[in-house]
Amino acid sequence: MAKVKIITKGRSGTIQYIEGSLFRKNVYEFYWEFGGAGTFAIIWFPKTDAEWDKSYPWAAGRRMEIVKAMAEDVRRKQAPSSALKWEDGVVLLVGG
C-alpha cells in the first residue's frame, strides 16, 4: 500500500509518494506550491513517460497511475471541496 506524505516549507514543499517496506522504500517527490485566484495548489510531475521511466525505474510504466493516486489523496486530505485540473506536467487543485 502506498503512502502520501505532504511536507510544507512556507508557501511550497514536496509531496512524497512512498511504496515498499521499512527496509526497501521507493520514494518519488513531487514539488508543489500554493496557488492563487481560485487555485489552492499546483503540483508538478514529469511530462513524459520516458522521463519518468528513466528517473524512476521502480515505477516504470506507472507515471499517470501514481500521479493520479497522489493527486486524489492530496485533494481528499487537504482540499476536499476542490477539483483536479490536469495540464501538461502539472495538476492544479482548483475551487470546486
C-alpha positions in Angstrom: 0.0 0.0 0.0 1.4 3.4 -1.0 1.6 6.3 1.4 1.4 10.0 0.6 3.2 12.5 2.9 2.9 16.3 2.4 5.9 18.4 3.5 5.3 22.1 3.8 8.1 24.7 3.8 6.5 28.1 3.7 4.3 28.5 0.6 5.6 25.4 -1.1 7.1 22.0 -0.4 7.2 18.4 -1.5 4.7 15.5 -1.6 6.3 12.1 -1.1 4.7 9.1 -2.7 6.2 6.1 -0.8 5.9 2.5 -1.7 7.6 -0.5 -0.1 8.5 -1.7 3.3 10.6 -0.3 6.1 13.7 -1.9 4.7 13.1 -1.2 1.0 11.3 2.1 0.3 10.8 3.6 -3.1 10.0 7.3 -3.0 9.1 9.9 -5.5 9.0 13.5 -4.5 6.6 15.9 -6.3 7.2 19.7 -5.9 4.2 21.8 -5.0 3.3 25.3 -4.1 0.2 27.3 -3.1 -1.7 28.9 -5.9 -3.9 32.0 -6.1 -7.0 33.2 -7.9 -9.1 30.1 -7.2 -6.2 27.6 -7.3 -5.4 26.1 -4.0 -2.2 24.3 -5.0 0.0 23.4 -8.1 1.8 20.1 -8.2 4.4 19.4 -10.9 5.3 16.0 -12.3 7.4 14.7 -15.3 5.7 15.5 -18.6 6.6 12.2 -20.4 6.6 8.5 -19.6 10.2 8.3 -20.9 11.4 11.0 -18.5 9.6 9.3 -15.6 10.8 5.7 -16.5 14.4 6.8 -16.8 14.4 8.6 -13.4 12.2 6.0 -11.6 12.7 2.5 -13.0 10.9 1.0 -10.0 7.8 2.8 -11.2 8.3 2.4 -14.9 5.0 2.4 -16.9 3.0 3.7 -14.0 3.5 7.5 -14.2 -0.1 8.6 -14.5 -1.3 5.8 -12.2 0.9 7.1 -9.4 0.3 10.8 -10.2 -3.5 10.4 -10.2 -3.4 8.4 -6.9 -1.1 11.0 -5.3 -3.3 14.0 -6.5 -6.5 12.4 -5.4 -5.1 11.6 -1.9 -3.8 15.2 -1.5 -7.2 16.6 -2.7 -9.1 14.4 -0.3 -6.8 15.3 2.7 -6.1 19.0 2.1 -8.9 20.5 -0.1 -11.8 18.1 -0.3 -14.1 20.7 -1.9 -11.6 21.2 -4.7 -11.4 19.6 -8.2 -8.4 18.4 -10.0 -7.4 20.2 -13.2 -4.9 18.5 -15.4 -2.4 20.3 -17.6 0.9 19.3 -19.3 3.1 18.2 -16.4 1.0 19.9 -13.8 -2.1 19.2 -11.7 -4.0 22.0 -10.1 -6.3 21.8 -7.1 -8.9 24.4 -8.0 -12.0 25.7 -6.3 -15.0 23.4 -6.9 
